[in-house]
């Protein structure tokens, strides 16, 4: 996957309470239980397809009253494939234009070379924003507070 972020939290609660709090219903994130120590979260993009954030959550009991929560957020497969395809197609077309005699500093081939990089930067910034938002929601679920 192109974009991933890992977070580690230590909560002063037993593992069964932490699991129950994370599974509590929210309108922004759907969390399903895969096993007693694994949860799967999905934050859908409400403005179209793609840019969904998938969370892999692992719970580990440190002691009877402490739980370690490991959260790994990543983009969905559709978004990653779209970004990779954009790179391949646009760079392939620009290389083809350079081979067939286009000037190196002409506008069209240069835009095809630069556009995927700009798109990746925009995707990276949006992923960081989504990651912060989703972490605030998880923290709010674990501390029983309303997210900001």
Secondary structure as GFF3:
##gff-version 3
##sequence-region A 1 148
A	DSSP	beta_strand	4	11	.	.	.	ID=ss1
A	DSSP	alpha_helix	15	22	.	.	.	ID=ss2
A	DSSP	beta_strand	30	33	.	.	.	ID=ss3
A	DSSP	beta_strand	38	43	.	.	.	ID=ss4
A	DSSP	beta_strand	53	63	.	.	.	ID=ss5
A	DSSP	beta_strand	66	75	.	.	.	ID=ss6
A	DSSP	alpha_helix	77	99	.	.	.	ID=ss7
A	DSSP	alpha_helix	107	143	.	.	.	ID=ss8
###
